[in-house]
Amino acid sequence: MSPDAAHAANIRLTPEEEDVLAGSEGPVLQRVMRTVVQYGEALGAERLVDISGDGHLVIAYAIPGIAPSLEMLEELVAAGLRTKYPFTLDPRPPLDYDNWALDAQQVAVLDCMYRDQARYEDLLLQLGARDADAYTCRPFLEEVGNTPKSGDILAWSESACVVYANSVLGARTNRNGAIMDLLCNVAGKVPLSGLLDDGARRATWRIDVKTADLPLPQLLGAAIGRRVLADVPLVSGLERFLSADLDAPTRDYLNEMGTACATAGAVGLFHVEGITPEAVAQGMDILAADHRTYVIDEDVLADLSASYPVLWRDRDARPEKCYLGCPHISLEQIEWWARSISAALSEQGQARIKVPTTLCAAPQTLARLGADGSAMRDLEAAGVMLSAGCPMQLFDNDLAAGSAIITNSTKLRTYTNARFFPDRRIVEILVGGDI
């Protein structure tokens, strides 16, 4: 038995897959297929299935030791390989320095860290990136266009994208590892396991939301993620506040909530009673017979918020910077910030905010915002900077450690020293300059 046949011993392959594994399409694709098969074996998959939708990759930057090696990408390109479908990626690093209020030392470190970025992006284009602006953690926005259909089989990796695609769009993907996302999309195959199976998509938790008002999605998601970890929850009670038609405010809410679920735990799929597609189709039958129940009320959310530590060097410091848009925010959310900041400034008789602030959104969203004009003019007049970059990547070094940074993002708060505040409180802080 050949080494490749031995690798396939525990997984059932089609004749076509066996041929590729035996080298019929060349040695590079052979190694790609071998890796995907070994990945499937590690997951306990019985077989591979065809990918049926565009990809989304988690690593959009070229830091040696973290990103896929440039040598590997060059080998794939030299062999003439591309992904089965085009793909999008997470946001670019924050190399548009004018939009981040960085000092000279931070710029120098980022220049060094991302010195191979242009080469990396060129290779990704050759491998199947949709275009030069295919960089956002909200690829499913209308203006971006990577919106999977219900039932599509995907090999995505970014946690915020995986949970939204599974939950709100009804597509099917596991939270695949970085680099494996690319290789699965090149092979056009992904192991049949986890959330690709019907059984794994049943809810093992019922979350009863018993708040008088719609809770903050970032706090609700964090409370859910902390309790259910990697399980699948059915959330009841939100149907009192959100639209069953999945309108823009509902989509934004579920995106924020899902991102927090995936950050505080490892949730890859949630259902919302009466709203998300599988919950609508199956009703309460979506609950496993042995499911557990967790009640979330105002006290639970208040205790969670109070538990967040302050990691600033000086916990009483005035905020130095504010980062909004982790994950990237929608056009409707940007317009909310423009209206709210402008109104607060007008009420105080001020022209500009007192805390340097960067708001992050997809390149396509910012282009649409610029075409409209009014919201962008209001934000820029108030001193808000706009970027398609990723604030988390400012923290891949020690230069921001301990700085007094505020955010409305549970994800940014979890992975960095940034301090979390609700949106309306952030507006007050930006205008007033202190906490």
N, C-alpha and C positions, 0 to 999 in steps of 0.2 A: 504493500500500500504506500502510495506517495505521501510526502509530508502534507500536501494540501488536502488529499483525501482523508488523511487522519484528522486534520483540523475540522473537516465537515462531518465527522462520524456521529456527532451528537445533535445535528441539525439537518432537517430535511430540505434539500435543495432541488430546484427545477433543473431539467437538462441544460437550459441556457445558463443558469447560475453555475452549474458544475463545469460547463465549458469555460466560462470566464475564470473560475478558480483554477482550472487546469492551464490557463495561459492563452486561450484562443484569441483574446483581444490585446495581447501584449503583456509584458512583465509588470508594468506600472499599475495598470488596472487590475492585474492579478493580485498584486499586493494590497491594493485598496479592498478588493473583494475578500481577501483572506482576513483583513482586519475587521471588516464588517461581520463576517461569519464568526470570528472569535468573540466579537462584542456580543453577538446574539447568543453564543454559547454561555458567556458569562452571565447573561440576563435570564438564562433558562428558556430561551425561545425555541419553539419547535421548527419554525421556518422564518423566512424573510417575506416581506410584502413590498409591493411597488409603491413608491412615493407618487402622490398624485397632485401635489401643489408646490408652489414656489417655496424656496427655503428662506430661513432667517438664521444667521450665524451670530454667535455671541461675541467673538473677538474681532474688534474693528481697528485694532492698533498693533504696532509691531515693536513690542518690548522684548528684547532677547530673553529667552527662558520662560516667557509667559505666552506669547503669541505662537501660532504654528511657525515652524522654522521656515525661513525664506527658501532654504535649499529644497525642502519638501515641495513647496508651492512651485518652485521653478521646475522641479522634476515632473510634476503633474502637467504644467503648461507645455514643457518640451515634448511630452508624450501626446499632446493634442487633446487632453481631457478637459471636459467642462462638466458642470453640474447638469442634471437632467432638465431642471427648470431654472430660470433666473433666481437670484437670491438677493435679499437685503441683509444689512448688518446693523449691529448696535451703533450708537453715535460715535462720531470721530472724537479723538482727544481734543482738549481745549487749546488748540494751537492758534486760534483767532485772538491773540493776546489782548488786543484793545478792548475786548468785551468782558474781560475778567478782572480788571483792576489788579494785575499782578506786578510784583516788584522784579527788579533785574535778576535777582538770584533765582526766583521761581522760573522766569523765562529761560534762563541758562540751563537749568536742570531739565525742564520740559524739552528744550531743543535737543539735549543729549539723549534723553529717554526715547524720543520719537524720531530719531535721526533717520530711520529707515522707512518712515511712514509713506513717502511718495512711491518708493519701490514696492512696498507691500500693497498699496492700493492699485497700482498698475497690474500686479499679478492677479489680484482679486477680480479685476475687470476681465482679464483674459480667461479666468476660471468660471465666469458666469454672473458676476455682480450685475444688477439690472442697469445701473448707470453710475455716473460719478457722484450722484447725490443719494445713493441708496443707503444712507446712514441714519437710522433712528431706532429708538426702542418703542415706537408706535407705528410699525409698518402697515398696520391694518386700517389706518386712517384713510378716509376717502381720497384725499389728495395725494397720498403716497401710493396706494393701490395694491399693496400685497395683502389682500383680504381673502383668506381661505374660505372655501365653501363648506357647508355642513357635510361631515363625512369624509372630507379630504384627509388623506394620510400624509403626515409631514414628519420631518426630522429636524425640529427646531431645538434651540438650546437656552436662549435667554429666558430666565424664569418669569419675568413680567409678560413676555409675549406668549410663552407656553400656556400659562394659566388663562389668559384672555382667549387665545385661539380655541382651547378646549371648552371653556366654560360659556363664553358669550357667543362664539361663532359656531360651536358644535363640531369643529374639526378634531382631529385625533393626532396627538403627538406626545411623546414622553419628553422629559427634561434631559435631553441628550447632553453628553459631555462636549466641551469645546474640542475642536479638531474632529471628533467623531461626527459632529453635525455636518462638516464639510465633506468628509469621506462618504457618509451615507448618501448625501445629495449627489456626489460624483457617481457612486455606484447606482443611484436611483432606487436603492433598496434600504429598508430599515427592519430590524428584528421585530417580529410580532410578539409584543410583550407589554406589560404594564397597561397604560391608559389607551392603548390601541385595542384592547380586549373589552368586550361588553361588560363582563363581570366586574372588572376593576373600576368601572365608571359608576357603579352604584354607590350611594352615599352611606357611609358608616357612622356619620354623626348628623344629628339634627341640631342646628343652632337656632334657638328661639330669641329673636331680637325683641326685647320688651322695653323699648325706650319711648318716651312721649314724642320725641322729634326724631327726624332722620339723623343718625349718628355720623360723626366724621368718618369717612371711608377709610382713612389711614389708621385711625384707632380701632375701628371695628375689624378691619382686616388683620391688624396685629393681634387683637384678642382672639380671633378665630385661629390664626396660624399658630399661636403659642399653645393653644389647647389641642388642636387636631394633628399638629405636626405634618406628616405626609399623607394623612388620610383624606377622604373626600367628604366635605360637608354639604348638607342641604340647609340653606339659610332661609328661615321663615320669619316674616314680619316686615321685610323690606317692601313687600308688595303694597303696603299702606302708603308708601312715599314715592316709589319709582314707577315709571311708565312700563306697562306690559309691551308697548310697541318698541322698546329699546331705542328711544329717542336719544339725541345727543347728550343731554344731561345724565341720563341713565347709563349710557355707554361710558362717559367720563367717570361716573361714580364707581361702576363695576371695575373699570381699569385701575383706579386708585386702590379700591378695596382688594382686588386680586393681587396687585403688586405687593401690598402689605402682607397678605396671606402667605405669599411665596417667600417673602423676606423673613418674617417672624417665625415661620415654620418651613415647610417645603411643599406647600400645596400646589399641585399641578392642575387641579380641576375642582371647581365648586359649582353647585347648583343653587339657584334662587327660585323659591316657590313662585309659580305663576309668571316668571319672567324669562329665565334662560331656556334655550330650546328643548333640552332633554327633560327639564323639570316640567315644562308645559306639556310635552308629549306623553310623559309617563305619570305625571301627577305624583302622589305619595308612594306609588309603587317603586319609585326610584330609591327609596330607603331600604337598606338591608334589614332583614328581620331582627338581627341582633344589634341594631344601631344604638349608639349612646346619645344622650341629650345634654346640651349645655345652654344655659340661659345667660344672655348678655343684657344688662340693664345699665342705667346711668352710673351706678356705683362701680360696676366692673370696669367701665371705661375710665372713670375718674381715677380709680386706683392704678390702672395701667399707665395713664398719663403721668401720674405723680411718681411712678417708679422709674421713669427715664432719668438716667444720671446726667449731670452737667459736667462735661469733660474739658471745659475751658481752663486755661491756666488761672484765670481770675473769673470766678463764677459771677461776680458782680460787674464785669466789664460791660462797656457799651458795645453793641454789635459792630463788628468790623466789616462784615459782608453778609449778603443774603443770596442764596441760590434757590431758584424755583424751577421746577420742571425736571424732576427725577422720579418717575419716567417723564419723557417729553410730554408737553401739554398740548391740548387741542386749540383750534382757532377760537372756539367758544370760551374756553378757559382764559386764553390771552385777553379776549375782549372783556371778560369779567375783571381781570386785574387792571386793565386800562381804565375802566369806569370807576372801579373802587378807589384806586390810587388818586385819580384826578379829583374825585369827589372829596376825598379826605384832605388833599392839598388845598382845594378851594375853601373848605370849611375852616382850615387853619390860616388861610391867607398866605400860603407858601407857593413857590413855583416848583421846587424840586425836593425830592426825598433826601433824607439825611444819612442813609445807609447805602453804600454801593451795592447794587443789585443786578444779578444776571438772571434772565429768564430764558429757559431752554426749550426749543421745539424743533420739529423736523424741518429740514431745509425747504420742503414743499409747503409746509404750513407758513413758514416765515415769508416765502415768496408770495403766497396768497394774501398774507397780512399786508405786505408791502403794496400789493396791487390795490387793496381796499383803501389803505392810507390813513384813515382817521385814528384807529387804535394804535398803530405804530407811531404816528406823530405824537399822540398823547403820552405814550410810554417814553419815547425819546425826549420829549420836552420835560418830563418829570425826572429824567436822569436814569431811567431803566435801560440796561444793556440787553441786547438780544443775541442769542447764539444757538447754533445747531450742535454744539459740543456737549460733552458729558461732564457734569460737575464732579462725579465720583473719581474721575481720572486725575483730578487735581490732588487727590489724596493718595496716589500711588507712590508718594515720596513723603518725607518727614517735614516738608516745608510749611505745611498747613496745620501740623499737629498742635493742638492746644489753642488755636486761633478762635476768636469769638465769632463763629459763623452760625447764622440761623437759617432754617429751612422749613418748608411745609411737607417734607418728604420723609415718611417712615423709613424708606430704603436708605436714603442718604444719612439719616440719623443713626441707623443701625450699623452701617459700615464705616462711619467716620465720627469725628468729634462734634459734628454739627448739632445744634439744639433745635428741637422740634417745637413749632407753634402752629395753631390753626390759622387758616388763611386770613380771617378778619383781624386776628391779633397781629399778624405780620404786617398788615396794612398800617395799623396803629404804630407799630415799632418803626417802620420805614419812614413814616411822616414825623414821628416824635424824636427818633434817634436813640431812644433808650428803652429799657424793659421796665 
